[in-house]
Amino acid sequence: MKRYDSYKDSEVEWIGKIPNHWDLCKIKFLLKKRNEKNNPIITDNILSLSIKKGVTLQSEKPTGGNKPKDDLSKYNIVQENDIVINSMNVIVGSVGLSKYFGLVSPVYYILYSNNENLEIRYYDFLFSGKQFQKSLIGEGNGIMILESSNGKLNTIRMRIPYEKLGNKEFPVPPLSEQQQIVSFLDTKTSLIDSLIEKTQRKIELLKEKRTSLINEVVTKGLNPNVEMKYSGVEWIGEIPSHWMRNKLNRISERIGDGLHSTPKYVDSSEYYFINGNNLVNGEIKIFDSTKCVSEEEFKKHFIQLNSKTLLLSINGTIGNLSFYNDEKVILGKSSCYINLKENINHHFVYYVLKSESISKYFTFELTGTTIFNLSLNSIRNTPIVIPPENEQQQIVEYLDEQTGLIDKTISIEEKRKELLKEYRQSLISEVVTGKRKVV
């Protein structure tokens, strides 16, 4: 790795040492803040800003890009090559360079340059760096902790006042080096992004293969030569002639959901109040954000579950599944419990409920527009085909082995993707702060 001949201390922690001939400058002196209101209204071209895609046209969003109900005259004008920053989410990477003329909400900061000695894309790379974003922690007003679908806690909605953002310092190389850095990073990040995209596609194909395998085996069995019959359900198709078609409630002792009110929480205990987001890949996951209840509250709302119980998320996120292993939990209304009969292999039913056929049925039965809901009646009437007990066990053993191999490959590819993302960030950080010479 090439380095510059000599360095000096920037005295800025996240920047560290910079090449001797580079300068430092506060953002507010490098870039101007655009404060142009859409008043009088000259455009209704709403722009969107996301962490993954940067600045895009709202009209191209999958939701159809409905125009906001707000007064468009209060929106801010964005010009091409402006840096757009979400003051509430910049700390987690909500920043991007606009390729469009349009509008954004007043919550966004819009920065631009009319300095011919400044390459705006170099500063876009600086804003997008994780080290800079981390340096903003502690600068914000207000904080909100939200839990993502995988249970991790994300710190977002920390509004960074422009006065504090503008006083942050950036390294300033000569213009020719800014341009060379941008050219280098364009090439390298494009290659890395291509690898990330290919890896992600491979992960998606593996997941599709896993879903297809489960669906094939739980509806057709393991014997390709077995006599078949029509199941009576279009999206299940043919099934082995000796299998029985049934409904989920007929192979269950009881199906119900959790508490429709809020229990009394305590700061700490061994008893937890869980919802659908706690049901992760066959296990009940207790996160830092999961609420605790007292033993008295637990006994008050306890539902009789057993070793044949499956838990299913039925509100918001649909279809998360978990086995029950004597955890001390109270179920919320987004968790459904299915107490299966003794002669039914609950691992087999777990795979059935993870199949594409059942997913199609659940999707058809959903109610709600913004928050989806699956009714208990729909769950009880879920069509299901059941082989003899010995076949249930054979199918479970086969799928355990085969999905285990696929999951292992997915895990390897997920790690590869994360390493590529880390390398991308590391490369940007090294180059824009002068730790690596590209000229």
Secondary structure, 3 states (H helix, E strand, C coil): CCCCCCEEECCCCCCCEEECCCEEEEHHHHCEECCCECCCCCCCCEEEEECCCEEEEHHHCCCCCCCCCCCHHHCEEECCCCEEEECCCHHHCCEEECCCCEEECCCEEEEECCCCCCCHHHHHHHHCCHHHHHHCCCCCECCEEEECCCCCEEEECCECCHHHHHCCEEEECCHHHHHHHHHHHHHHHHHHHHHHHHHHHHHHHHHHHHHHHHHHHHHHCCCCCCCEEECCCCCCCEEECCCEEEEHHHHEEEEEECECCCCCEECCCCEEEECHHHEECEEECCCCCCEEECHHHHHHHCCCCCCCEEEEEEECCEEEEEECCCCCEEEECCEEEEEECCCCCHHHHHHHHCCHHHHHHHHHHCECCCCCECCHHHHHCCEEEECCHHHHHHHHHHHHHHHHHHHHHHHHHHHHHHHHHHHHHHHHHHHHCCCCCCC
